[in-house]
Amino acid sequence: MESSIVISGIVFVCVFGAALITLFGKRWLPEDHLSKESKQIVKLAMGLIGTLAALVLGLLIASAKGTSDTQSSAIKALAGKIIHLDGVLQRYGPETKELREKLKLGIVDTLDRITPDDRDKRPPVPAEARSAMDHVFDGITGLSPQYEKQPPLKARALDLLADIEQTRIRLIANQDSSIPTPFLIILICWLTILFAGYGLLAPRNSTVLVFLIVCTLSVSAAIFLMLELDTPFSGVLQVSRAPLHEALEALGK
């Protein structure tokens, strides 16, 4: 969240600063620089840059929203598969009781890894939780079916565990921002140039100043929204971990 606020603040300062500089500094420009023909060229350039900035900003927001939706779907799928695996192990027999406890520890470890903002506020996760899923895999692999119903249950448990591990690894690995830094820098430069053009063409009055502030705030808010959606496990717009918490409470019952 802090980085999102800082970057949004930088965007506001750069964009609004550029608009103010040209709005109040154009009085020192030579007369021919503010001629009708010069302003027409500036408008054409602003149209091109505005189109490029709008396209890139729209693509980045769509990409960030896709990241957030993907992580949210992954958490829901993970919770469902965990509950399913617990049920399969329960039906297998009482010998899987310890494995079901290890499965609980694995979920605790997963929640700790994808909740960086609250990590300092919670008690440390037990060391055994970090290797719990490995113990579950080894335990299921080592099961020796003795009844007719147990072989298919063992096979199903292994399939579910493989899916769970893939989803866990994807959730843990995809926590960093996927927005390339050069894209963000170029976008900020385009917005700065665009608002500098607005200041150059606009008359100096309070109405123009208010609308420049409103537009700059809107652009900064769009950047903030994009950055928040791109890091769905931190900040203000976090993906809900409620499905995993509910799965954790349901395990072993």
Rosetta constraint file for C-alpha pairs under 8 A:
AtomPair CA 1 CA 5 HARMONIC 6.30 0.50
AtomPair CA 1 CA 228 HARMONIC 7.04 0.50
AtomPair CA 1 CA 234 HARMONIC 6.48 0.50
AtomPair CA 1 CA 235 HARMONIC 3.90 0.50
AtomPair CA 1 CA 236 HARMONIC 6.48 0.50
AtomPair CA 2 CA 6 HARMONIC 6.14 0.50
AtomPair CA 2 CA 235 HARMONIC 7.59 0.50
AtomPair CA 3 CA 7 HARMONIC 6.04 0.50
AtomPair CA 4 CA 8 HARMONIC 6.04 0.50
AtomPair CA 4 CA 224 HARMONIC 5.57 0.50
AtomPair CA 4 CA 227 HARMONIC 5.86 0.50
AtomPair CA 4 CA 228 HARMONIC 6.64 0.50
AtomPair CA 5 CA 9 HARMONIC 6.00 0.50
AtomPair CA 5 CA 224 HARMONIC 6.65 0.50
AtomPair CA 6 CA 10 HARMONIC 6.22 0.50
AtomPair CA 7 CA 11 HARMONIC 6.22 0.50
AtomPair CA 7 CA 224 HARMONIC 7.62 0.50
AtomPair CA 8 CA 12 HARMONIC 6.26 0.50
AtomPair CA 8 CA 220 HARMONIC 5.04 0.50
AtomPair CA 8 CA 221 HARMONIC 6.98 0.50
AtomPair CA 8 CA 223 HARMONIC 6.08 0.50
AtomPair CA 8 CA 224 HARMONIC 5.54 0.50
AtomPair CA 9 CA 13 HARMONIC 6.22 0.50
AtomPair CA 9 CA 220 HARMONIC 7.13 0.50
AtomPair CA 10 CA 14 HARMONIC 6.07 0.50
AtomPair CA 11 CA 15 HARMONIC 5.92 0.50
AtomPair CA 11 CA 188 HARMONIC 6.37 0.50
AtomPair CA 11 CA 220 HARMONIC 5.91 0.50
AtomPair CA 12 CA 16 HARMONIC 5.73 0.50
AtomPair CA 12 CA 17 HARMONIC 7.80 0.50
AtomPair CA 12 CA 216 HARMONIC 6.03 0.50
AtomPair CA 12 CA 217 HARMONIC 6.69 0.50
AtomPair CA 12 CA 219 HARMONIC 7.81 0.50
AtomPair CA 12 CA 220 HARMONIC 5.70 0.50
AtomPair CA 13 CA 17 HARMONIC 5.46 0.50
AtomPair CA 14 CA 18 HARMONIC 6.05 0.50
AtomPair CA 14 CA 188 HARMONIC 7.91 0.50
AtomPair CA 14 CA 192 HARMONIC 6.05 0.50
AtomPair CA 15 CA 19 HARMONIC 6.41 0.50
AtomPair CA 15 CA 188 HARMONIC 7.80 0.50
AtomPair CA 15 CA 191 HARMONIC 6.31 0.50
AtomPair CA 15 CA 192 HARMONIC 4.40 0.50
AtomPair CA 15 CA 193 HARMONIC 7.80 0.50
AtomPair CA 15 CA 195 HARMONIC 6.03 0.50
AtomPair CA 15 CA 196 HARMONIC 7.47 0.50
AtomPair CA 15 CA 216 HARMONIC 6.60 0.50
AtomPair CA 16 CA 20 HARMONIC 6.17 0.50
AtomPair CA 16 CA 192 HARMONIC 7.75 0.50
AtomPair CA 16 CA 195 HARMONIC 7.13 0.50
AtomPair CA 16 CA 212 HARMONIC 7.25 0.50
AtomPair CA 16 CA 213 HARMONIC 6.97 0.50
AtomPair CA 16 CA 216 HARMONIC 6.11 0.50
AtomPair CA 17 CA 21 HARMONIC 6.11 0.50
AtomPair CA 18 CA 22 HARMONIC 6.38 0.50
AtomPair CA 18 CA 192 HARMONIC 6.04 0.50
AtomPair CA 18 CA 193 HARMONIC 7.34 0.50
AtomPair CA 18 CA 195 HARMONIC 6.43 0.50
AtomPair CA 18 CA 196 HARMONIC 4.84 0.50
AtomPair CA 18 CA 199 HARMONIC 7.71 0.50
AtomPair CA 19 CA 23 HARMONIC 5.90 0.50
AtomPair CA 19 CA 192 HARMONIC 7.80 0.50
AtomPair CA 19 CA 195 HARMONIC 5.10 0.50
AtomPair CA 19 CA 196 HARMONIC 4.38 0.50
AtomPair CA 19 CA 197 HARMONIC 7.26 0.50
AtomPair CA 19 CA 198 HARMONIC 6.51 0.50
AtomPair CA 19 CA 199 HARMONIC 4.51 0.50
AtomPair CA 19 CA 200 HARMONIC 7.50 0.50
AtomPair CA 19 CA 212 HARMONIC 7.62 0.50
AtomPair CA 20 CA 24 HARMONIC 6.05 0.50
AtomPair CA 20 CA 25 HARMONIC 7.85 0.50
AtomPair CA 20 CA 196 HARMONIC 7.69 0.50
AtomPair CA 20 CA 199 HARMONIC 6.40 0.50
AtomPair CA 21 CA 25 HARMONIC 5.38 0.50
AtomPair CA 21 CA 26 HARMONIC 7.92 0.50
AtomPair CA 21 CA 196 HARMONIC 7.48 0.50
AtomPair CA 21 CA 199 HARMONIC 7.56 0.50
AtomPair CA 22 CA 26 HARMONIC 5.43 0.50
AtomPair CA 22 CA 196 HARMONIC 5.79 0.50
AtomPair CA 22 CA 197 HARMONIC 7.47 0.50
AtomPair CA 22 CA 199 HARMONIC 5.07 0.50
AtomPair CA 22 CA 200 HARMONIC 4.97 0.50
AtomPair CA 23 CA 196 HARMONIC 7.87 0.50
AtomPair CA 23 CA 198 HARMONIC 7.99 0.50
AtomPair CA 23 CA 199 HARMONIC 4.22 0.50
AtomPair CA 23 CA 200 HARMONIC 5.36 0.50
AtomPair CA 23 CA 201 HARMONIC 7.79 0.50
AtomPair CA 23 CA 202 HARMONIC 6.86 0.50
AtomPair CA 23 CA 203 HARMONIC 7.47 0.50
AtomPair CA 23 CA 204 HARMONIC 6.54 0.50
AtomPair CA 24 CA 204 HARMONIC 7.28 0.50
AtomPair CA 25 CA 29 HARMONIC 7.56 0.50
AtomPair CA 26 CA 200 HARMONIC 6.41 0.50
AtomPair CA 29 CA 33 HARMONIC 6.45 0.50
AtomPair CA 29 CA 34 HARMONIC 7.55 0.50
AtomPair CA 30 CA 34 HARMONIC 7.32 0.50
AtomPair CA 31 CA 35 HARMONIC 6.70 0.50
AtomPair CA 32 CA 38 HARMONIC 7.60 0.50
AtomPair CA 33 CA 38 HARMONIC 5.99 0.50
AtomPair CA 34 CA 38 HARMONIC 5.90 0.50
AtomPair CA 34 CA 39 HARMONIC 6.20 0.50
AtomPair CA 35 CA 39 HARMONIC 6.25 0.50
AtomPair CA 36 CA 40 HARMONIC 6.17 0.50
AtomPair CA 37 CA 41 HARMONIC 6.47 0.50
AtomPair CA 38 CA 42 HARMONIC 6.32 0.50
AtomPair CA 39 CA 43 HARMONIC 6.12 0.50
AtomPair CA 39 CA 201 HARMONIC 7.01 0.50
AtomPair CA 40 CA 44 HARMONIC 6.34 0.50
AtomPair CA 41 CA 45 HARMONIC 6.23 0.50
AtomPair CA 42 CA 46 HARMONIC 6.04 0.50
AtomPair CA 42 CA 197 HARMONIC 6.80 0.50
AtomPair CA 43 CA 47 HARMONIC 6.10 0.50
AtomPair CA 43 CA 197 HARMONIC 7.69 0.50
AtomPair CA 44 CA 48 HARMONIC 6.43 0.50
AtomPair CA 45 CA 49 HARMONIC 6.21 0.50
AtomPair CA 46 CA 50 HARMONIC 5.70 0.50
AtomPair CA 46 CA 193 HARMONIC 7.99 0.50
AtomPair CA 46 CA 194 HARMONIC 5.68 0.50
AtomPair CA 46 CA 197 HARMONIC 6.61 0.50
AtomPair CA 47 CA 51 HARMONIC 6.10 0.50
AtomPair CA 48 CA 52 HARMONIC 6.34 0.50
AtomPair CA 49 CA 53 HARMONIC 6.02 0.50
AtomPair CA 49 CA 190 HARMONIC 6.25 0.50
AtomPair CA 49 CA 193 HARMONIC 8.00 0.50
AtomPair CA 49 CA 194 HARMONIC 6.60 0.50
AtomPair CA 50 CA 54 HARMONIC 6.02 0.50
AtomPair CA 50 CA 190 HARMONIC 7.61 0.50
AtomPair CA 50 CA 191 HARMONIC 7.59 0.50
AtomPair CA 50 CA 194 HARMONIC 6.46 0.50
AtomPair CA 51 CA 55 HARMONIC 6.17 0.50
AtomPair CA 52 CA 56 HARMONIC 6.20 0.50
AtomPair CA 53 CA 57 HARMONIC 5.91 0.50
AtomPair CA 53 CA 187 HARMONIC 6.07 0.50
AtomPair CA 53 CA 190 HARMONIC 6.19 0.50
AtomPair CA 53 CA 191 HARMONIC 6.73 0.50
AtomPair CA 54 CA 58 HARMONIC 5.91 0.50
AtomPair CA 55 CA 59 HARMONIC 6.11 0.50
AtomPair CA 56 CA 60 HARMONIC 6.09 0.50
AtomPair CA 56 CA 187 HARMONIC 7.18 0.50
AtomPair CA 57 CA 61 HARMONIC 6.12 0.50
AtomPair CA 57 CA 187 HARMONIC 7.36 0.50
AtomPair CA 57 CA 223 HARMONIC 7.99 0.50
AtomPair CA 58 CA 62 HARMONIC 6.09 0.50
AtomPair CA 59 CA 63 HARMONIC 6.05 0.50
AtomPair CA 60 CA 64 HARMONIC 6.06 0.50
AtomPair CA 60 CA 179 HARMONIC 7.19 0.50
AtomPair CA 60 CA 226 HARMONIC 6.83 0.50
AtomPair CA 61 CA 65 HARMONIC 6.04 0.50
AtomPair CA 61 CA 225 HARMONIC 7.67 0.50
AtomPair CA 61 CA 226 HARMONIC 4.94 0.50
AtomPair CA 61 CA 229 HARMONIC 7.85 0.50
AtomPair CA 62 CA 66 HARMONIC 6.11 0.50
AtomPair CA 63 CA 67 HARMONIC 6.29 0.50
AtomPair CA 63 CA 230 HARMONIC 7.76 0.50
AtomPair CA 64 CA 68 HARMONIC 6.32 0.50
AtomPair CA 64 CA 178 HARMONIC 7.86 0.50
AtomPair CA 64 CA 179 HARMONIC 7.87 0.50
AtomPair CA 64 CA 226 HARMONIC 5.90 0.50
AtomPair CA 64 CA 227 HARMONIC 7.31 0.50
AtomPair CA 64 CA 229 HARMONIC 5.14 0.50
AtomPair CA 64 CA 230 HARMONIC 4.30 0.50
AtomPair CA 65 CA 69 HARMONIC 6.14 0.50
AtomPair CA 65 CA 226 HARMONIC 7.65 0.50
AtomPair CA 65 CA 229 HARMONIC 5.65 0.50
AtomPair CA 65 CA 230 HARMONIC 6.89 0.50
AtomPair CA 66 CA 70 HARMONIC 5.98 0.50
AtomPair CA 67 CA 71 HARMONIC 6.24 0.50
AtomPair CA 67 CA 229 HARMONIC 7.23 0.50
AtomPair CA 67 CA 230 HARMONIC 6.02 0.50
AtomPair CA 67 CA 232 HARMONIC 7.68 0.50
AtomPair CA 68 CA 72 HARMONIC 6.18 0.50
AtomPair CA 68 CA 229 HARMONIC 5.62 0.50
AtomPair CA 68 CA 230 HARMONIC 6.34 0.50
AtomPair CA 68 CA 231 HARMONIC 7.39 0.50
AtomPair CA 68 CA 232 HARMONIC 5.41 0.50
AtomPair CA 68 CA 239 HARMONIC 6.91 0.50
AtomPair CA 69 CA 73 HARMONIC 6.12 0.50
AtomPair CA 70 CA 74 HARMONIC 6.09 0.50
AtomPair CA 71 CA 75 HARMONIC 6.25 0.50
AtomPair CA 71 CA 171 HARMONIC 6.63 0.50
AtomPair CA 71 CA 232 HARMONIC 7.35 0.50
AtomPair CA 71 CA 239 HARMONIC 7.33 0.50
AtomPair CA 72 CA 76 HARMONIC 6.46 0.50
AtomPair CA 72 CA 239 HARMONIC 5.77 0.50
AtomPair CA 72 CA 240 HARMONIC 7.10 0.50
AtomPair CA 73 CA 77 HARMONIC 6.10 0.50
AtomPair CA 74 CA 78 HARMONIC 5.94 0.50
AtomPair CA 74 CA 167 HARMONIC 6.49 0.50
AtomPair CA 74 CA 171 HARMONIC 7.28 0.50
AtomPair CA 75 CA 79 HARMONIC 6.15 0.50
AtomPair CA 75 CA 171 HARMONIC 7.85 0.50
AtomPair CA 75 CA 241 HARMONIC 7.04 0.50
AtomPair CA 75 CA 243 HARMONIC 6.86 0.50
AtomPair CA 75 CA 244 HARMONIC 6.85 0.50
AtomPair CA 76 CA 80 HARMONIC 6.30 0.50
AtomPair CA 76 CA 243 HARMONIC 5.82 0.50
AtomPair CA 76 CA 244 HARMONIC 7.46 0.50
AtomPair CA 77 CA 81 HARMONIC 6.20 0.50
AtomPair CA 78 CA 82 HARMONIC 6.09 0.50
AtomPair CA 78 CA 164 HARMONIC 6.01 0.50
AtomPair CA 78 CA 167 HARMONIC 6.47 0.50
AtomPair CA 78 CA 168 HARMONIC 7.49 0.50
AtomPair CA 78 CA 244 HARMONIC 7.56 0.50
AtomPair CA 79 CA 83 HARMONIC 6.35 0.50
AtomPair CA 79 CA 243 HARMONIC 5.72 0.50
AtomPair CA 79 CA 244 HARMONIC 5.15 0.50
AtomPair CA 79 CA 246 HARMONIC 7.91 0.50
AtomPair CA 79 CA 247 HARMONIC 5.54 0.50
AtomPair CA 80 CA 84 HARMONIC 6.19 0.50
AtomPair CA 80 CA 247 HARMONIC 7.48 0.50
AtomPair CA 81 CA 85 HARMONIC 6.00 0.50
AtomPair CA 81 CA 160 HARMONIC 6.44 0.50
AtomPair CA 81 CA 163 HARMONIC 7.87 0.50
AtomPair CA 81 CA 164 HARMONIC 6.63 0.50
AtomPair CA 82 CA 86 HARMONIC 6.17 0.50
AtomPair CA 82 CA 160 HARMONIC 7.88 0.50
AtomPair CA 82 CA 164 HARMONIC 7.07 0.50
AtomPair CA 82 CA 247 HARMONIC 6.96 0.50
AtomPair CA 83 CA 87 HARMONIC 6.27 0.50
AtomPair CA 83 CA 247 HARMONIC 6.04 0.50
AtomPair CA 83 CA 250 HARMONIC 7.18 0.50
AtomPair CA 83 CA 251 HARMONIC 6.57 0.50
AtomPair CA 84 CA 88 HARMONIC 6.27 0.50
AtomPair CA 84 CA 160 HARMONIC 7.90 0.50
AtomPair CA 85 CA 89 HARMONIC 6.19 0.50
AtomPair CA 85 CA 157 HARMONIC 5.85 0.50
AtomPair CA 85 CA 160 HARMONIC 6.18 0.50
AtomPair CA 85 CA 161 HARMONIC 7.22 0.50
AtomPair CA 86 CA 90 HARMONIC 6.13 0.50
AtomPair CA 86 CA 100 HARMONIC 6.30 0.50
AtomPair CA 86 CA 103 HARMONIC 7.95 0.50
AtomPair CA 86 CA 251 HARMONIC 6.35 0.50
AtomPair CA 86 CA 252 HARMONIC 7.12 0.50
AtomPair CA 87 CA 91 HARMONIC 6.23 0.50
AtomPair CA 88 CA 92 HARMONIC 6.20 0.50
AtomPair CA 88 CA 153 HARMONIC 6.24 0.50
AtomPair CA 88 CA 156 HARMONIC 7.58 0.50
AtomPair CA 88 CA 157 HARMONIC 6.36 0.50
AtomPair CA 89 CA 93 HARMONIC 6.82 0.50
AtomPair CA 89 CA 96 HARMONIC 5.91 0.50
AtomPair CA 89 CA 97 HARMONIC 7.94 0.50
AtomPair CA 89 CA 100 HARMONIC 7.18 0.50
AtomPair CA 89 CA 153 HARMONIC 7.55 0.50
AtomPair CA 89 CA 154 HARMONIC 7.97 0.50
AtomPair CA 89 CA 157 HARMONIC 7.00 0.50
AtomPair CA 90 CA 94 HARMONIC 6.92 0.50
AtomPair CA 90 CA 96 HARMONIC 6.84 0.50
AtomPair CA 90 CA 97 HARMONIC 7.47 0.50
AtomPair CA 91 CA 153 HARMONIC 7.81 0.50
AtomPair CA 92 CA 96 HARMONIC 7.20 0.50
AtomPair CA 92 CA 149 HARMONIC 7.75 0.50
AtomPair CA 92 CA 150 HARMONIC 5.75 0.50
AtomPair CA 92 CA 153 HARMONIC 6.25 0.50
AtomPair CA 92 CA 154 HARMONIC 7.47 0.50
AtomPair CA 96 CA 100 HARMONIC 6.29 0.50
AtomPair CA 97 CA 101 HARMONIC 6.53 0.50
AtomPair CA 98 CA 102 HARMONIC 6.34 0.50
AtomPair CA 99 CA 103 HARMONIC 6.16 0.50
AtomPair CA 99 CA 135 HARMONIC 7.57 0.50
AtomPair CA 99 CA 136 HARMONIC 5.44 0.50
AtomPair CA 99 CA 139 HARMONIC 6.59 0.50
AtomPair CA 99 CA 140 HARMONIC 7.72 0.50
AtomPair CA 100 CA 104 HARMONIC 6.47 0.50
AtomPair CA 100 CA 136 HARMONIC 7.85 0.50
AtomPair CA 100 CA 251 HARMONIC 7.40 0.50
AtomPair CA 100 CA 252 HARMONIC 6.55 0.50
AtomPair CA 101 CA 105 HARMONIC 6.61 0.50
AtomPair CA 101 CA 252 HARMONIC 7.35 0.50
AtomPair CA 102 CA 106 HARMONIC 6.29 0.50
AtomPair CA 102 CA 129 HARMONIC 7.49 0.50
AtomPair CA 102 CA 132 HARMONIC 5.21 0.50
AtomPair CA 102 CA 133 HARMONIC 6.92 0.50
AtomPair CA 102 CA 135 HARMONIC 7.04 0.50
AtomPair CA 102 CA 136 HARMONIC 6.23 0.50
AtomPair CA 103 CA 107 HARMONIC 6.49 0.50
AtomPair CA 103 CA 132 HARMONIC 6.56 0.50
AtomPair CA 103 CA 133 HARMONIC 6.36 0.50
AtomPair CA 103 CA 136 HARMONIC 6.46 0.50
AtomPair CA 104 CA 108 HARMONIC 6.42 0.50
AtomPair CA 104 CA 248 HARMONIC 6.29 0.50
AtomPair CA 104 CA 251 HARMONIC 6.79 0.50
AtomPair CA 105 CA 109 HARMONIC 6.28 0.50
AtomPair CA 105 CA 128 HARMONIC 7.63 0.50
AtomPair CA 105 CA 129 HARMONIC 4.72 0.50
AtomPair CA 105 CA 130 HARMONIC 7.88 0.50
AtomPair CA 105 CA 132 HARMONIC 5.95 0.50
AtomPair CA 106 CA 110 HARMONIC 6.25 0.50
AtomPair CA 106 CA 129 HARMONIC 5.50 0.50
AtomPair CA 106 CA 130 HARMONIC 6.79 0.50
AtomPair CA 106 CA 131 HARMONIC 7.45 0.50
AtomPair CA 106 CA 132 HARMONIC 5.04 0.50
AtomPair CA 106 CA 133 HARMONIC 5.39 0.50
AtomPair CA 107 CA 111 HARMONIC 6.20 0.50
AtomPair CA 107 CA 244 HARMONIC 7.44 0.50
AtomPair CA 107 CA 248 HARMONIC 6.77 0.50
AtomPair CA 108 CA 112 HARMONIC 6.28 0.50
AtomPair CA 108 CA 125 HARMONIC 7.34 0.50
AtomPair CA 108 CA 129 HARMONIC 6.96 0.50
AtomPair CA 108 CA 248 HARMONIC 7.81 0.50
AtomPair CA 109 CA 113 HARMONIC 6.29 0.50
AtomPair CA 109 CA 125 HARMONIC 6.68 0.50
AtomPair CA 109 CA 129 HARMONIC 5.57 0.50
AtomPair CA 109 CA 130 HARMONIC 5.86 0.50
AtomPair CA 110 CA 114 HARMONIC 6.37 0.50
AtomPair CA 110 CA 168 HARMONIC 7.00 0.50
AtomPair CA 110 CA 172 HARMONIC 7.71 0.50
AtomPair CA 111 CA 115 HARMONIC 6.03 0.50
AtomPair CA 111 CA 241 HARMONIC 7.78 0.50
AtomPair CA 111 CA 244 HARMONIC 7.60 0.50
AtomPair CA 112 CA 116 HARMONIC 7.10 0.50
AtomPair CA 112 CA 119 HARMONIC 6.60 0.50
AtomPair CA 112 CA 125 HARMONIC 7.27 0.50
AtomPair CA 113 CA 172 HARMONIC 6.51 0.50
AtomPair CA 114 CA 171 HARMONIC 7.28 0.50
AtomPair CA 114 CA 172 HARMONIC 6.14 0.50
AtomPair CA 114 CA 175 HARMONIC 7.43 0.50
AtomPair CA 114 CA 233 HARMONIC 6.15 0.50
AtomPair CA 115 CA 119 HARMONIC 6.39 0.50
AtomPair CA 115 CA 233 HARMONIC 6.10 0.50
AtomPair CA 115 CA 234 HARMONIC 7.12 0.50
AtomPair CA 116 CA 233 HARMONIC 7.43 0.50
AtomPair CA 116 CA 234 HARMONIC 6.82 0.50
AtomPair CA 117 CA 234 HARMONIC 6.03 0.50
AtomPair CA 117 CA 235 HARMONIC 7.68 0.50
AtomPair CA 118 CA 122 HARMONIC 6.60 0.50
AtomPair CA 125 CA 129 HARMONIC 6.81 0.50
AtomPair CA 126 CA 130 HARMONIC 7.59 0.50
AtomPair CA 127 CA 131 HARMONIC 7.73 0.50
AtomPair CA 128 CA 132 HARMONIC 6.07 0.50
AtomPair CA 129 CA 133 HARMONIC 7.94 0.50
AtomPair CA 131 CA 135 HARMONIC 6.53 0.50
AtomPair CA 132 CA 136 HARMONIC 6.28 0.50
AtomPair CA 133 CA 137 HARMONIC 6.22 0.50
AtomPair CA 133 CA 165 HARMONIC 7.98 0.50
AtomPair CA 134 CA 138 HARMONIC 6.17 0.50
AtomPair CA 135 CA 139 HARMONIC 5.86 0.50
AtomPair CA 136 CA 140 HARMONIC 6.10 0.50
AtomPair CA 137 CA 141 HARMONIC 6.05 0.50
AtomPair CA 137 CA 158 HARMONIC 7.42 0.50
AtomPair CA 137 CA 161 HARMONIC 7.22 0.50
AtomPair CA 138 CA 142 HARMONIC 6.06 0.50
AtomPair CA 139 CA 143 HARMONIC 6.39 0.50
AtomPair CA 140 CA 154 HARMONIC 6.84 0.50
AtomPair CA 140 CA 157 HARMONIC 7.39 0.50
AtomPair CA 140 CA 158 HARMONIC 6.95 0.50
AtomPair CA 141 CA 154 HARMONIC 7.99 0.50
AtomPair CA 141 CA 158 HARMONIC 7.57 0.50
AtomPair CA 143 CA 154 HARMONIC 7.60 0.50
AtomPair CA 145 CA 150 HARMONIC 5.26 0.50
AtomPair CA 145 CA 151 HARMONIC 5.72 0.50
AtomPair CA 145 CA 154 HARMONIC 7.84 0.50
AtomPair CA 146 CA 150 HARMONIC 6.90 0.50
AtomPair CA 147 CA 151 HARMONIC 7.73 0.50
AtomPair CA 149 CA 153 HARMONIC 6.71 0.50
AtomPair CA 150 CA 154 HARMONIC 6.07 0.50
AtomPair CA 151 CA 155 HARMONIC 6.27 0.50
AtomPair CA 152 CA 156 HARMONIC 6.05 0.50
AtomPair CA 153 CA 157 HARMONIC 6.06 0.50
AtomPair CA 154 CA 158 HARMONIC 6.29 0.50
AtomPair CA 155 CA 159 HARMONIC 6.34 0.50
AtomPair CA 156 CA 160 HARMONIC 6.21 0.50
AtomPair CA 157 CA 161 HARMONIC 6.05 0.50
AtomPair CA 158 CA 162 HARMONIC 6.16 0.50
AtomPair CA 159 CA 163 HARMONIC 6.43 0.50
AtomPair CA 160 CA 164 HARMONIC 6.11 0.50
AtomPair CA 161 CA 165 HARMONIC 6.11 0.50
AtomPair CA 162 CA 166 HARMONIC 6.30 0.50
AtomPair CA 163 CA 167 HARMONIC 6.24 0.50
AtomPair CA 164 CA 168 HARMONIC 6.05 0.50
AtomPair CA 165 CA 169 HARMONIC 6.08 0.50
AtomPair CA 166 CA 170 HARMONIC 6.22 0.50
AtomPair CA 167 CA 171 HARMONIC 6.16 0.50
AtomPair CA 168 CA 172 HARMONIC 6.18 0.50
AtomPair CA 169 CA 173 HARMONIC 5.89 0.50
AtomPair CA 170 CA 174 HARMONIC 5.94 0.50
AtomPair CA 171 CA 175 HARMONIC 6.91 0.50
AtomPair CA 175 CA 231 HARMONIC 6.18 0.50
AtomPair CA 175 CA 232 HARMONIC 7.47 0.50
AtomPair CA 175 CA 233 HARMONIC 6.83 0.50
AtomPair CA 176 CA 231 HARMONIC 6.40 0.50
AtomPair CA 177 CA 227 HARMONIC 7.70 0.50
AtomPair CA 177 CA 230 HARMONIC 5.67 0.50
AtomPair CA 177 CA 231 HARMONIC 5.71 0.50
AtomPair CA 178 CA 230 HARMONIC 6.69 0.50
AtomPair CA 179 CA 183 HARMONIC 7.22 0.50
AtomPair CA 179 CA 184 HARMONIC 7.37 0.50
AtomPair CA 179 CA 230 HARMONIC 7.44 0.50
AtomPair CA 180 CA 184 HARMONIC 6.71 0.50
AtomPair CA 181 CA 185 HARMONIC 6.23 0.50
AtomPair CA 182 CA 186 HARMONIC 6.05 0.50
AtomPair CA 183 CA 187 HARMONIC 6.10 0.50
AtomPair CA 184 CA 188 HARMONIC 6.23 0.50
AtomPair CA 185 CA 189 HARMONIC 6.26 0.50
AtomPair CA 186 CA 190 HARMONIC 6.19 0.50
AtomPair CA 187 CA 191 HARMONIC 6.23 0.50
AtomPair CA 188 CA 192 HARMONIC 6.08 0.50
AtomPair CA 189 CA 193 HARMONIC 6.21 0.50
AtomPair CA 190 CA 194 HARMONIC 6.06 0.50
AtomPair CA 191 CA 195 HARMONIC 6.17 0.50
AtomPair CA 192 CA 196 HARMONIC 6.11 0.50
AtomPair CA 193 CA 197 HARMONIC 6.34 0.50
AtomPair CA 194 CA 198 HARMONIC 6.52 0.50
AtomPair CA 195 CA 199 HARMONIC 6.24 0.50
AtomPair CA 196 CA 200 HARMONIC 6.23 0.50
AtomPair CA 197 CA 201 HARMONIC 6.29 0.50
AtomPair CA 198 CA 202 HARMONIC 5.95 0.50
AtomPair CA 199 CA 203 HARMONIC 7.93 0.50
AtomPair CA 202 CA 208 HARMONIC 7.00 0.50
AtomPair CA 203 CA 208 HARMONIC 7.10 0.50
AtomPair CA 204 CA 208 HARMONIC 6.81 0.50
AtomPair CA 204 CA 209 HARMONIC 7.58 0.50
AtomPair CA 205 CA 209 HARMONIC 6.43 0.50
AtomPair CA 206 CA 210 HARMONIC 6.14 0.50
AtomPair CA 207 CA 211 HARMONIC 6.32 0.50
AtomPair CA 208 CA 212 HARMONIC 6.09 0.50
AtomPair CA 209 CA 213 HARMONIC 6.27 0.50
AtomPair CA 210 CA 214 HARMONIC 6.25 0.50
AtomPair CA 211 CA 215 HARMONIC 6.03 0.50
AtomPair CA 212 CA 216 HARMONIC 6.01 0.50
AtomPair CA 213 CA 217 HARMONIC 6.08 0.50
AtomPair CA 214 CA 218 HARMONIC 6.19 0.50
AtomPair CA 215 CA 219 HARMONIC 6.28 0.50
AtomPair CA 216 CA 220 HARMONIC 6.15 0.50
AtomPair CA 217 CA 221 HARMONIC 5.99 0.50
AtomPair CA 218 CA 222 HARMONIC 6.21 0.50
AtomPair CA 219 CA 223 HARMONIC 6.40 0.50
AtomPair CA 220 CA 224 HARMONIC 6.17 0.50
AtomPair CA 221 CA 225 HARMONIC 6.04 0.50
AtomPair CA 222 CA 226 HARMONIC 6.13 0.50
AtomPair CA 223 CA 227 HARMONIC 6.24 0.50
AtomPair CA 224 CA 228 HARMONIC 6.11 0.50
AtomPair CA 225 CA 229 HARMONIC 6.11 0.50
AtomPair CA 226 CA 230 HARMONIC 6.22 0.50
AtomPair CA 227 CA 231 HARMONIC 6.59 0.50
AtomPair CA 228 CA 232 HARMONIC 6.56 0.50
AtomPair CA 228 CA 234 HARMONIC 7.65 0.50
AtomPair CA 228 CA 235 HARMONIC 6.27 0.50
AtomPair CA 228 CA 236 HARMONIC 6.86 0.50
AtomPair CA 228 CA 237 HARMONIC 5.90 0.50
AtomPair CA 228 CA 238 HARMONIC 7.80 0.50
AtomPair CA 229 CA 237 HARMONIC 6.41 0.50
AtomPair CA 229 CA 238 HARMONIC 7.73 0.50
AtomPair CA 231 CA 235 HARMONIC 7.53 0.50
AtomPair CA 231 CA 238 HARMONIC 7.74 0.50
AtomPair CA 232 CA 237 HARMONIC 6.49 0.50
AtomPair CA 232 CA 238 HARMONIC 4.71 0.50
AtomPair CA 232 CA 239 HARMONIC 5.26 0.50
AtomPair CA 233 CA 238 HARMONIC 5.13 0.50
AtomPair CA 233 CA 239 HARMONIC 5.92 0.50
AtomPair CA 234 CA 238 HARMONIC 5.70 0.50
AtomPair CA 241 CA 245 HARMONIC 6.51 0.50
AtomPair CA 242 CA 246 HARMONIC 6.06 0.50
AtomPair CA 243 CA 247 HARMONIC 6.11 0.50
AtomPair CA 244 CA 248 HARMONIC 6.06 0.50
AtomPair CA 245 CA 249 HARMONIC 6.34 0.50
AtomPair CA 246 CA 250 HARMONIC 6.20 0.50
AtomPair CA 247 CA 251 HARMONIC 6.22 0.50
